[in-house]
Amino acid sequence: KRYGKNAALNDLSIDLSEGQIVGLIGQNGSGKTTLLDIIAGTALPSSGTATTLGCESGRLDETALGKMGVVFQENRFLGWMRVEQHLAYFGSFYANWDRQREATLLQELDLDPKAKVGHLSGGDSQKLGIITAVCHHPRLLLLDEPLSALDPLARESVLQLIVRLRDEDRSTIIVSSHTLSDIERLVTWVVCLNEGLLCANAALTTL
């Protein structure tokens, strides 16, 4: 993937199997977010191909999109809504939206359903992004620096949640971080990028 003369990703070739919790690590600017954007279909590769859930990532159909959950570093929400309105709105797009999971996560992550979305702190906005991404039981969950804005208690809750989602939904989960220590107790596989190049693509136990 190139932006002008700059290569965000260069000659990257990986194949991630189902059921893994993948730690996508690398320094800021290493290409992690770009890779997640390409997997999600929100960016197109400049050359080569990307396949997600059996579909070309730039042509994901309604069925494939319904099997994905994405948490971006910078979430874009409807700020005038309350949290509960936001979740009701997004939930209306999914036939299998799990209201019980929604209620459970609001309590576990200590997020006020009556709070105005536009007034949420960075950490609470991240919590809302996570809840929005997982209540339809996605098969593929992409988490871009999901812990960065959270306090220690919330970080622990989210770490436990990630493992639970893998077990309950049999999801494939890709978690990006610039610090392996944040996620090393969770992940089964590690992809490491440096300046757009692949440095490692292996089981955590082999590194």
N, C-alpha and C positions, 0 to 999 in steps of 0.2 A: 504494500500500500504506500503510495507516494502522495505527498502534498507539495505540489510544485517540484522543486529540486530535492526536497527532503524525503528520505525514505523512513516512514514510520515503522514499517515491517519489511524485511528484506529476505527473500528466499526462505520463507518459513513453511515447513511441511510437518504437520502433526496429525495424528489420528487418535482421538480420545474415545475410549470404550465406555459403554453404559455402566451405571451403578457406582462410578467413582466419585469421591470428593476430591476435586483437582485444585491444588494450590497454584495459582498463577502469580508468580512473584517477579520482582525486578524493581529497580529504582524508578522514581517518578520520571516519566518521559521515555521509558523503555519500550513502550508499545502495548502495554497491557489493555488499556481502555480501547485502543484501536482494534485489537484482536477481538475483544468482546463485542464491539460494535459490528464487526464483520460477521461474527457468529450469529448475532441477533438480527442481521439484515438491515441495520440502520446506517451502515456504510458499505460500500462496494469495493472489492479489491481492484487495484489498478491493473493487475494481471494475475493469472492463475484462477483457481476456483475454490469456493468454500461451500461445504455441504453440511446442513444442519437438520437433524431428524429426518434424514433421507431426501431433503429438498435442497436445491441450490439456494443459498442463504439470501440472495437478492430477490428470490421469487417465492418466498415462504407463503403458503396458502393459509386460509382461515383455520384449517385443521391443525397445521403445524404451529401456527402462532398461538392457538389455544392451549398448546402443550408446553409453552414456554413461560417462564417468569423472569423478569429482569429488574435489578435494582441498580440504578445509575448513581454515579458519584454526586451528580447534581440533579435532584429530582425536580420535575416540573409538574406542580399540582395546581388545582383550581383554588387559589388562596381565599376566595370569598366563601367557600364551603366550610362546614364543620367536618371534623374527622369522620363521623358516622355517615354524613351525606356523601363524602368522597368515596367511602367504601361501598355504600349502596349504589352509587353511580357506576363505579368500576365493576362491581359484582354483577350488575345487570348485563354485562357483555358475556358472562360465562354461565352456561347451563348448570355446571357442577360447582358453583361457588359455595363454599362451606361456611355457613353462618356461625356454626358452633366453633370452628377453628378461629374465625374472626374474633368472636367474643373472648375465647381463651387467650389469644395473643394480645388483645388489648389489655387484658388483666395482667398477663405475665410480663409484658413490656412496660406496664404502667403508663399507658397512653390514654388521655382523657378523650372519650368519644365526642364530648361537647365542645372541645377546643376548636378555635378557628384555625384552619390550615395555614393561612397566611401569617399567623402569629406564632407558629411552632418554632422552637429552637432547632438548631442544626441536628442535634441528637434525636429529638422527637420527630423531625421530618424524615430522618433515616429510618426510624421505627415504622412510620407510616408506609414508607416505600417497601419495607420488608413484608409487612402484613399484606399490602396490595399485591405483592408478587407471588404469594404462596397459598392464598386461600382457594385457588382453583386446582390445587394438587398438580402442579406442573411436573412434567417428566424431565425437563431441562431447566435448571435454575442458574442464572448468571448474576453474580454478586460483585459489583465493582467497588472495592474498598468499603465494605459494609460496616466495618468497625470503627472507621476513622473518627466519627463525630460522637461516639458513644462513651458514656461514663463507665467505670469498671463494672458496676452491677449489671448494666444493660449489655455490656460486652459479653459477660458470662452467660446471660440469658440467650443471647443470639447464638453464641457458640453451641450451647446445648440444643437450641432449636435446629441448627443446621444438621446435626447428627440425627435428630429425631425425624426430620423431613426425609433424609436419605432412607431411614428405616421404614417409615410409614408409607411413603409414596414411591419408594424405590427410584428416587430421582437421581439423575446425574447432576452434580453441583460443581460449578466453577467459581472459586472465590479468589479475587485478586487482592494482593497486598504487597506493599513494598518491604514488609518485614515478615520473614518466615516464622519467627517466634510467635506471632499473633495467631497463626493457624496450624502450626505443626502438629498439634495433638489431634486435629480433625482429619487432615488430608491423607489420602492413600496414594496420591500421585502428585508429582510436582512438574510444572512447566516453568522454566526460568528464562526471561528475556533480558537482553542487554543491548540498548541502542538498536532495537528492532531485529536483533539476531537471536536465534534459539541457542541457549547455553546448556539447557538440560531438559530432558523429557523422559522421566523415569519414575518408578515406584519410590516412595519416600525412603523405604527401608534400604534401598541400594545406594543412596546418596551419602 
